[in-house]
Amino acid sequence: MRKALVIGGGVAGPVAAVALREVGIEAVVYEAHSGPGDGLGSFLTLAPNGLAALEVLGLLEPVRAVAADSTCRIELVNASGRRLGLVGDGSEKGPDRLRTVTVRRDALQRALAEAARDHGARIEYGKRFTGYTETPAGVVAEFADGTTAEGDVLIGADGIRSRVRGLMDPGAPRAEYTGLLNIGGHTPPVEVAPTPDATMRMVFGRRAFFGYQAVPGEEVLWFVNVAHEEMTRERIAARSDDEWKRFTLDLFSGDLSDITTILAAADPACFRPLGIDDVPSLPRWHRGRAVLLGDAAHAVSSSSGQGASLAAEDALVLAKCLRDVDGLPEALGGYESLRRDRVERIAAEGRKQGSRKGGSPNPVALAVRDLVLRVVFAIAGRSGGRGWMHDYRVDLREPLEVDGIGT
């Protein structure tokens, strides 16, 4: 194994390139956009398992340098601001460097791209992948500008609507709509009650769900989830940014007043929604010399808080398999078998979390919801039930136990 072609320069691609270089495989990343983080205004969290994976590759400090805040706890409140629960993710009990963080997606992608280049990985922008051909000697990737690239393996790190996946397995299930629209962005510092230290406040509104983290003197990162029929990109584009902002403000009319303050001060460009999709299970993650990684293989709902962290884990496991397992089909099969059960369990958990976010026009239904949630969150707060997600670690130095892997 000499060279890998990595399609996609978001989060998964640069991390995969660094992991591959760590095991002696040249990796080149090809990204359709003109640069990292173009036009991205949303944010995400990186959990301890993802941060630990980045640390193995020497990528932790560049990422922590651009992170907004630690986010070790979630305070859950109802539409009027009454607390329903306070749930920690357990990361506050571990080392500070592995405490869950919130980070803007554009800043994260730039930091990873720069760090990957510092580690010797090459990233080529303006390379829209269109197809690939396998040869007896390797694989040839084709791009919209008429150029090609040759390597030994093709890695699809090109997201939930992966072109690599569609070509590798035309019959593969497509991403499924989870029933929620997502709107998210950031607001300049505003006068609202600060959230507790290292805590994101999540509001179960009467019509929609709102999450935010407010630190005095800093911009407010926020998101909205609303139960809605699925909308095409054309229908979303048919409304102006101002119309979508009014739509969002109306969702929280009469709810916690800080929400309106935050939303009113935000740029209208933040309010164009995206459907929250996931890919809970694929029949295969690899075929021939092509393999999928990150959201291309197993896009999980944003409600899980694990998308970027799982991609970093994938990168380490794939690199170990390519290094330690003889034969490309066996190595790719081993990677899939080691990862599938974990990510599908997390995908199911993300769907379950998302199903709780819907509102109701019925006040009685909302009162019952709040009572049920108070019990659910009290149990969650006592159980510390996310350890199975966050305690996962991959040691790149240790060789794989290859018996049975890839068979």
Phi, psi and omega in degrees: 000117184246320189215137177244138174258117184253119181263116180116121183247030179282248177267309187295319186299306179298323179295318178298320181298318179293317180299318180294319178296327179296334180255016172088018180250126175294138180224132175239130180260134179241122184236134183292324183286168184280348180189175182284136172075020182300124171068022182258127181239357182274182181219170180211172175248149172244119184273170183305322180295321177290318178296322178296321177296318178295324180297320178305326185264004182075023183252359186292311185297316176301326180285315180297331180295333181254000180291147181282301185209158166289146181221076186270346183224156173238123173263124184251126183229163176268188188299332180268358180096004179287131183291132175258337180176161174226114188241122175269153179265002179089347185288340178291344179274347181263190179296146183304323186293341181251018175285137181309137180233155171256138183213139175293138185298319182295319179294321179296315182295320178295316181297318180292320179296315180294319180293322178297318178296321178298332178273005176095002178281148178256133177237124179250122181264164182071026182244090179278114182290133180240337181179176177209158178227133175268140177238169176302333185263344184172217182222143179242121176267143182242143184234159186296336180277006177091356180273165176225166176216143182246143177201187180264333181213146178249124183247116178274101175245038191255030165084185189295331177255047187305124173290324178299314180300316182298326179278322181294320182217085184303336180269005183295145176302143176275167176302141182252138177286131183272357180096001182238139166266147178241134175231134182201155179182210183215150183234139175303161181309131180227163181275090174226162178296125180296149173284154177303159182305134176056035186227136170260134178265130179239128189248120173274090183285176181288333182239338186205177185246137183228133176234141179201159175228119185241114177245129183309131177082358181243159177296152180263123174267135186211159174211159178232134168241130179225132175294128187200152172298154180295140181237137175286163177298327180293319178293322178295317182292339182290341176262146178283165176302319180297322178296318179293327176294317178297319177304315183291317177300320180296329180301330186247016175300124181088354176271188180315123190294333179299331179298313180298320179300315180295312184293321183297329182273356184275150176298133178305335181296344180283346198263001179285121189278165170230143173288140175273111179249162169215165175236086189294331181198136173244148178293333180206148177254354184210155172202129181059237181260012180250143180213152182252151183214147178066216184301334178297330182265327191199061179300124179253152179303145177298341178296340179282336184067024190235359187305306182291324181294320178295323178298319178294320175300314179308314184302317180293315182294319178298316180299317179297319182293319179294331179280319195255345184255126179287132178090129182297312180302320180292321179295316180292322176295323177296316176304311181298316183293328179286336187256331194302308186300317182297310185290328179290327175295319180290323176300318178296321179295319178298319177297318180297317179297318180295329183293345181272357191268354182289147176266194179198143175282354184264113181301325179294317179299322179293321179296318178295318178303315182296321179295316180296316182295325179299320178292315181301315184285331175295318178294317180297321181294329180277330189276337185056044193284008180259007179302324181297332175280310194276340184272000181292134180223148175237122178260108183291338182285330183279129177292152177291146166280104193271354180300121179084348180288132175082004180266000000 
